[in-house]
Amino acid sequence: MKLFFLGTSAALVSKNRHNTSLLVKKEADLLLIDCNGACLQMFMKQGIDYENLSHIFFTHEHIDHMCAITNLVHQIWMKTCYAKSAKQEKRTKPLNIYGNSAVIKLVEKLLNLVDLPQHSDIFPIHFHDLGLEPTKAKIGNFDVEIFPVEHGHCNCSGVKIHNPEGKALVYSADTEICDAVTSRTDKQDVLVHECSELEGAHLAGHTTLSEIEANIDALNADEVYIVHVPEITEGAIQRVKTLAQKSGKKITIPDDGDSVLLK
């Protein structure tokens, strides 16, 4: 199983970072977590055929996490249906979209707004409401746990992807540090945790670097990747390096396009 960082920025993008979005690959199966505006280019830069994407999980309905869903679906349709001749095989396998009810309603509304479901030869698009309570689900070849986190007034879900052949992946999504994440993270897991503020002491519904520093032991995992970050400063980079040295853990702020083999 392999993790790709398609984007690592907070809501306000920077020159070198787009909104946070993750891709997990297990054999030929692909699971996209949130959908930023650079997903298509990042797929291609990694040598991954986005037309084979079958599963998208949205953590919540904030626009920086789902801004490119209409273009992504349209591009897949263009490449696998519209551009094919009558003699070529067109895509028939479904695109499965997962999330809570608010996410599902918004994605359906966005797709219908530009008439995508009505396009000729469009592949099936299936929606899966996973609810708001902790739940276990099978998404393609992925065994996942979905759980609510603390993102203020917005219902947001973190995710753990189990990996019998290596390290599990835990993604906090947008949240304050909370038991829902830490209780599901083991020492050997890979934790991807948000950090929307590098300099301040607290930001409601989010995590700051100061809070990660203060709670690094509680985060459990020995391998931590910090995402959903604002503009990076040299001071923040040095603080992360110092935290890694003091804690004995691998802690880093990945760049867009970085990848991690979960073994």
Steps between C-alpha positions, in 0.01 A plus 500: 500500500631843408403851605532801269475860617311672217476820704609613845376858539235642730199680352716782360737349243859613453735509201622144553209342687143426405211412732549176693405184313630145539509201271541144625593224256466131578592281204279636219244655734500876561335695782500879476446688826364847428541662161707813446545697181836340418397135527509427129850640450626322812359168377686544173825611667489180706439291188156392620208477257223708657246341267532183709387679817201323654473638856491851646450566871418852615580586860256794506326753278734800524587624153879466532449126540267445204558791265597296192252213507308623193815539289637164615181317399487693173862414417445131571192508276690684225782247503304178545170569324476812285836462325448133420380394156199274455738207463693570821400374841361776720510514877210323665637441851348733757661791678415463869475810717493471881431740783237622741156615385602868467793399279286276281232767450757763407690277256176396331400866474836600351495221242141575402576871476718431197282211373772239535264212588313576178805483274485237227670172587574620853618220727289424809561725801402335829462692825558342841384683812725375782318700767647687793565218746820292514473227242705235326465459126644320202595746226626295210800309635537742791386415853422836659376650822315830478461707816381850595762755600481848652471758223272750673152536354582288193455124508837361396633145490848362545597167348718201583598265220613161624786326328561131585820507296653806666430820688148632538424858399314739730388836361366753747323720244421852624484484879634602832713233667240256631456152644323382184834523321747411776302195620511353148869567443755237598875542532569318173239694298563789263313807622413788268385788719383845412672816625320813381699745709879504540544806718183544708405322821147385412264493205148369561422183305862458395842408639801727542868412500520597867229244575680230303816579695314479831317177409755311292507203741120477498501480121658154546633437150876493445451636147309828469434712192370853555262631233234768448770754571513874426804667342807325640758703689860409578410526866226238462732265311757525779235439768388182322861380473554570869179319591610196301839495672355536851221246451700244305224489240499559128311829467493701181300744290476325162504686171231464237593194293676314780408137560539243778510123464298352786697188578 
